[in-house]
Amino acid sequence: MLDATAKILDDMNCYLPDDNSVKKISRFFSLLSDPSRVKLLSALTIAPLCVTDIAAILNMNQTTVSHQLRLLRDVDIVTCERQGKLLKYKIANPKINEILLVGVEYLGY
């Protein structure tokens, strides 16, 4: 038998995300679980950058950077714009920076 009141059960039905939303949320946070992606996103919160610049700044292989950017683009965390011959990547939504900052604050850095 449940101890939860009818109000609590009603709130659960209203506010718990559906299965599809839970999958999307889980996928989003799983993308933040990789240290190289966190560094990459941190760099992009400072300025839009091309793959070559990201690779040099983060001391990463360009292929690795491109792969990580593709994963982040697939879920609209980053976007890119063509500037002449270069593709400049940037954070798609300022909320991404806020999410990273909340993590930093939570950890006390």
N, C-alpha and C positions, 0 to 999 in steps of 0.2 A: 504494500500500500504506500502511496506517495504522501509525503508530509507537506509538499508544496501546496500553497493556497491556489484557488481558482484564478486569482489575479496574477500570480507568478506564472502559472501554466499558460494563461492567455498572453502574457508578455513574452514568454518563450516562443509561442507560435508566431507572434508578430515580429520579433527581433532576431531570432536565429536565422542565419543565412541559409538559403536553399543549397542543395548539393552542387549545382553548377557554380554558384558563387563561391562556395567553399573551395572548389577545385581551382578557380581563378586566383583566389586569395593565396592559397597554398603555393601555387606556381609563382606568383609575384614574390613572395617571401623567400622561396627557394632560390630565386635568382640573386637575392642579396646574401646568400650563404657562402658564396665563393669569394675569397680574399682578393683575387685579381679584379673581379667585377666591382667590388666595393672601392678599391683604389681607383679604378677607371671612372666610376661614377663620381667619386670625390673630385677627381681632376676636372671632369666636365661641369661640375657645379661652379668651378672658378671661371672657366672660359670654354667656348666651343673650340674643338680641336680636330685635326685630321688624324688618320691612322698613324702616319709617320711620326707626328709630334707625340701622340699618346705613347707609342712604342718607345720613343727616346726618353720621354719624361719618366715613364714607369719602368724602364729597363726591361721591356718585354719584347718578344718576337712579334713582328707585324702580323703574321698569320694568326697567332693567339689573340691579338687585339681584335682583328677582324672577326674571328669566331665569336668572341665575347660580345662584340657590338651587334652581331647578327642576332644572338639570343636576346639581347636587350631591345633591339628594334622589333623583334617578333611579338613582343608584348607591350609595345609602345612606351617603353621606359626612356628610350632615346630616339631622336629623329636625326635626319641629316639633310643638309642643304648643299647644293652644288655651288661652289664659288670658283668660277673659271674651271680649271682642271681638277681642283680639289673637292673632296666631299668633307664638309665640316660637320662633326657630330656634336649634338648638344642634348641636354636634359629636356625631355618632352614636356614636363610639368614641374613647376616649382615645388609641388608637394613632395617630390622625390628628395629634394634637398632637406625639407623639413623632416622626413622620415629618417634620413641619415643622422640629422642633428639630434633627434629624439633618442636614437640609439647611443650616440656619443654621450648625451646628457645622462641617460640611464646608467651607463657604465662609469660615469664620473670623470670623464676626460675633459 
